């Protein structure tokens, strides 16, 4: 299958020149990738100013709010009649993670196009979503559509470092600008092929963050006189224990609903495997699902807590045995788990030779109920765009800005039939997105938003 939408789409979609949209949304994505918003320091106001210029030229209002200078949060709004209730929010983040530019095939901030892919940091996390949401707002405005509720677009700062200067700041200080009943966010939408059935994963939940630091201490000394007990050796043993430990499988509501929905959509053989998994969700059973390697790795990560060592510090001279070695560990926990409990589990696992400290209070994972009008609209639209496909709930192994918006029903959904290279691009070298998928997601979001907001031609 190509990533171009199938069928004619809604009557409103048929009024759109999608070839022109393809060119325009690509241009917006390229422009934003070229604005370096690596966090830290962020500089997300660069993107906020760009968006303000675009929407104000179309007659839409723009607001930029900063907790810290140059860390701008952007908001625009199309007023609705209010007949449909509280607003709908289209949200994404403007900051990106750092790069090792020498390891990229193409410059990470040049936004070059090669083989119909846009290359650059942020191409899939998440400036593609910013560009797609921007196009949805522009199309609705240009077409003069009437909608039954306000439609808000917000692009936040600081998501990659915990959301404090972005979504959390906006929720606590400028809630009136972004408060909504439902929101579409990053984190889901990619298609998974299971046997002959395509499933689009709609993120309804996400894991929480609970970072820890492991500290190993022992007597220092001259490196020419080896010791039997060193901080380096203690750290090595601790990391081996941690890296080979398999946390218990936990079946969250989002994953259980995903598997049940897949069971309904598949034949008897796959349904039988899923029934076994629901009774005994061990990794041995989960790994029997007929999915690709990357999808299975994601499933494993979303059915257990994880603790991955990422940064190690120790030593100051080659000829000195260090007295202290420190390792920072990225810990992700499932909804229903607490950071303190998981930190204690790791202490018990590693024993008394090292110290385990919580780096921050962290936070538990979250889940949104997929039983909603918006989820139904997403399912209907995707069934029309890609006949025979299904939309299923999904728990993402990372975190998003959704955690900063309590009480709002937030779904992650930027649909696309992504290649393994696109899927694996976030936080990786050679991040890129195909222009086909960028257009595919833009058109699908236009259909979802106009359907949910009951858009009507003037």
Beta strands, then each sheet from edge to edge (+ up, - down):
strand 1: 63-66
strand 2: 72-78
strand 3: 88-93
strand 4: 113-114
strand 5: 117-119
strand 6: 151-156
strand 7: 182-185
strand 8: 191-194
strand 9: 197-206
strand 10: 208-209
strand 11: 212-217
strand 12: 221-222
strand 13: 306-314
strand 14: 320-321
strand 15: 324-333
strand 16: 354-358
strand 17: 366-367
strand 18: 390-396
strand 19: 409-412
strand 20: 432-434
sheet 1: 1+ 2- 6+ 3+ 7+ 19+
sheet 2: 4+ 5- 20+
sheet 3: 8+ 9- 17+
sheet 4: 8+ 9- 18-
sheet 5: 10+ 15- 11+ 16-
sheet 6: 10+ 15- 13+
sheet 7: 12+ 14-
end
